[in-house]
Amino acid sequence: MKINPPIRILMAKPGLDGHDRGIKVLAAAYRDAGMDVIYLGLRQTPESVVKIAIQEGVDVIALSILSGAHMTIFSRVMDLIKENDLNNILVTGGLGFIGSNFIEYLFKKKPKVKIVNIDKLSYASSNRINKKFQNLKNYTFLKCDIRSSKIQDIIKKYHIDLIINFAAESHVDNSIRDPKRFYENN
């Protein structure tokens, strides 16, 4: 499917996180959906991500981190984004444990930020965060798989500046029972 003009998306793994399978799957899915993907790779600094995003004139920044340093790294990214007037955030896997806690933290730190939370509602999802924020005008929940072509419509409709990926299967035992499902979720 061709998007005219294509959405330009910069993707990176900030910090010391070396788990890149999920972001590579996303990069391939976004590319296959017709987006122009710039993948910076592992161990990027928040400053380099935002600087390159501005230099490249991308429509959206996508970050993925599973190292546990997400609060520190994303806080710095958010400060840089605020300095550069980027305010619309898409959180993937936002009903999981880490994603929902991140959304809560983000609203405490930046109450005016606009968050679109997508989750495919797997066994690891909890509706707690939706109940807490459902009445906020700057919070939207959408049931969606991150591999769906609907992502491009969501990015355009909500004027997304930043994608933060928490959509990952965290129960390693599932990789033994059903490796294909585990891979697709990471």
C-alpha positions as CSV (number, residue, x, y, z in Angstrom):
1,M,0.0,0.0,0.0
2,K,1.4,3.4,-1.0
3,I,0.9,6.4,1.2
4,N,1.2,9.7,-0.7
5,P,3.2,11.3,0.7
6,P,4.6,8.5,2.8
7,I,4.9,9.0,6.6
8,R,8.5,9.5,7.5
9,I,9.3,7.6,10.7
10,L,12.5,7.6,12.7
11,M,13.0,4.5,14.9
12,A,15.6,4.0,17.6
13,K,16.6,2.0,20.7
14,P,17.8,4.6,23.2
15,G,20.0,3.7,26.1
16,L,21.8,0.4,26.7
17,D,18.9,-1.9,25.8
18,G,20.2,-4.5,23.3
19,H,16.9,-6.2,22.6
20,D,16.1,-5.1,19.1
21,R,13.8,-7.8,17.7
22,G,10.6,-5.9,18.4
23,I,11.7,-2.6,16.8
24,K,13.0,-4.5,13.8
25,V,9.6,-6.2,13.4
26,L,7.9,-2.8,13.7
27,A,10.3,-1.2,11.2
28,A,9.5,-4.0,8.6
29,A,5.8,-3.6,9.2
30,Y,5.9,0.1,8.8
31,R,8.0,-0.2,5.7
32,D,5.6,-2.8,4.3
33,A,2.7,-0.4,5.0
34,G,4.4,2.2,2.8
35,M,6.1,4.4,5.4
36,D,9.6,5.8,4.9
37,V,11.5,4.3,7.8
38,I,14.8,5.6,9.2
39,Y,16.2,3.1,11.7
40,L,19.1,4.4,13.9
41,G,19.7,1.2,15.7
42,L,20.8,0.4,19.2
43,R,22.3,2.6,22.0
44,Q,21.1,6.0,20.8
45,T,21.1,9.0,23.1
46,P,17.9,11.1,23.6
47,E,19.7,14.1,22.2
48,S,20.8,12.2,19.0
49,V,17.3,10.9,18.4
50,V,15.6,14.3,18.6
51,K,18.4,16.1,16.7
52,I,18.3,13.6,13.8
53,A,14.5,13.6,13.8
54,I,14.5,17.4,13.3
55,Q,17.3,17.3,10.7
56,E,15.5,14.6,8.7
57,G,12.1,16.3,9.0
58,V,10.4,13.1,10.1
59,D,6.7,13.0,10.9
60,V,7.1,10.7,13.9
61,I,9.7,9.3,16.2
62,A,9.3,5.7,17.4
63,L,11.3,4.5,20.4
64,S,11.5,1.0,21.9
65,I,13.1,0.2,25.2
66,L,12.8,-2.8,27.5
67,S,15.9,-2.3,29.8
68,G,14.0,-0.8,32.7
69,A,15.5,2.6,32.2
70,H,12.5,3.9,30.2
71,M,11.4,6.5,32.8
72,T,14.8,8.2,32.8
73,I,15.4,8.0,29.1
74,F,11.8,9.0,28.1
75,S,11.8,11.8,30.6
76,R,14.8,13.3,28.8
77,V,13.3,12.6,25.4
78,M,10.1,14.3,26.5
79,D,12.0,17.3,27.7
80,L,13.7,17.6,24.3
81,I,10.4,17.1,22.5
82,K,8.7,19.8,24.6
83,E,11.6,22.2,23.8
84,N,10.9,21.5,20.2
85,D,7.1,21.6,20.5
86,L,6.3,17.9,19.8
87,N,3.3,16.9,22.0
88,N,1.3,14.0,20.5
89,I,2.4,10.6,21.7
90,L,1.3,7.1,20.6
91,V,2.0,4.4,23.2
92,T,1.9,0.9,22.0
93,G,1.2,-1.9,24.5
94,G,-0.1,0.8,26.9
95,L,-2.3,-1.6,28.8
96,G,0.6,-3.8,29.8
97,F,2.4,-3.4,33.2
98,I,5.3,-1.2,32.0
99,G,3.2,0.8,29.4
100,S,0.4,1.6,31.8
101,N,2.8,2.7,34.5
102,F,4.6,4.9,31.9
103,I,1.3,6.6,30.9
104,E,0.5,7.3,34.5
105,Y,4.0,8.7,35.1
106,L,3.8,10.8,31.9
107,F,0.5,12.4,32.9
108,K,1.9,13.3,36.3
109,K,5.0,14.9,34.7
110,K,3.3,16.4,31.7
111,P,-0.5,16.7,32.3
112,K,-1.2,18.5,29.0
113,V,0.5,15.9,26.8
114,K,-1.8,14.1,24.3
115,I,-1.6,10.3,24.5
116,V,-3.1,7.8,22.1
117,N,-2.8,4.3,23.7
118,I,-3.1,1.3,21.5
119,D,-3.1,-2.3,22.7
120,K,-4.3,-5.5,21.1
121,L,-5.7,-6.6,24.5
122,S,-3.7,-9.8,25.1
123,Y,-3.7,-11.9,28.3
124,A,-1.1,-9.4,29.7
125,S,-3.4,-6.3,29.3
126,S,-5.1,-4.6,32.1
127,N,-7.9,-2.1,31.7
128,R,-6.9,-0.2,34.9
129,I,-5.3,2.7,33.0
130,N,-8.3,3.2,30.6
131,K,-10.7,3.5,33.6
132,K,-8.4,6.0,35.2
133,F,-8.0,8.3,32.2
134,Q,-11.0,7.6,30.0
135,N,-12.6,11.0,30.8
136,L,-9.5,13.0,29.9
137,K,-9.8,14.9,26.5
138,N,-6.1,14.3,25.9
139,Y,-6.3,10.5,26.3
140,T,-7.5,8.1,23.7
141,F,-7.5,4.3,23.7
142,L,-7.7,2.2,20.5
143,K,-7.7,-1.5,20.3
144,C,-5.2,-2.3,17.6
145,D,-2.3,-4.6,16.7
146,I,1.0,-2.8,16.1
147,R,1.4,-4.7,12.9
148,S,-1.9,-3.4,11.5
149,S,-2.0,-1.0,8.5
150,K,-4.4,1.1,10.6
151,I,-1.3,2.5,12.4
152,Q,-0.7,4.9,9.5
153,D,-4.2,6.2,9.8
154,I,-3.8,6.7,13.5
155,I,-0.5,8.6,13.1
156,K,-2.1,10.9,10.6
157,K,-5.5,11.4,12.4
158,Y,-3.9,12.1,15.8
159,H,-0.9,14.1,14.4
160,I,1.5,11.7,16.3
161,D,5.0,13.1,17.0
162,L,6.4,10.2,19.0
163,I,5.7,6.5,19.3
164,I,6.9,4.7,22.4
165,N,6.7,0.9,22.1
166,F,5.9,-1.2,25.1
167,A,4.1,-3.9,23.0
168,A,6.2,-7.0,23.9
169,E,5.5,-10.4,25.2
170,S,7.4,-10.6,28.5
171,H,6.6,-14.2,29.6
172,V,9.6,-16.1,28.1
173,D,7.9,-19.5,28.8
174,N,5.5,-18.6,26.0
175,S,8.4,-18.6,23.5
176,I,8.9,-22.3,24.2
177,R,5.2,-23.2,24.0
178,D,4.4,-21.1,20.9
179,P,7.5,-19.5,19.3
180,K,5.7,-18.0,16.4
181,R,3.2,-16.2,18.6
182,F,6.0,-15.0,20.9
183,Y,8.0,-13.7,18.0
184,E,5.0,-11.9,16.5
185,N,4.4,-10.2,19.8
186,N,7.9,-9.0,20.1
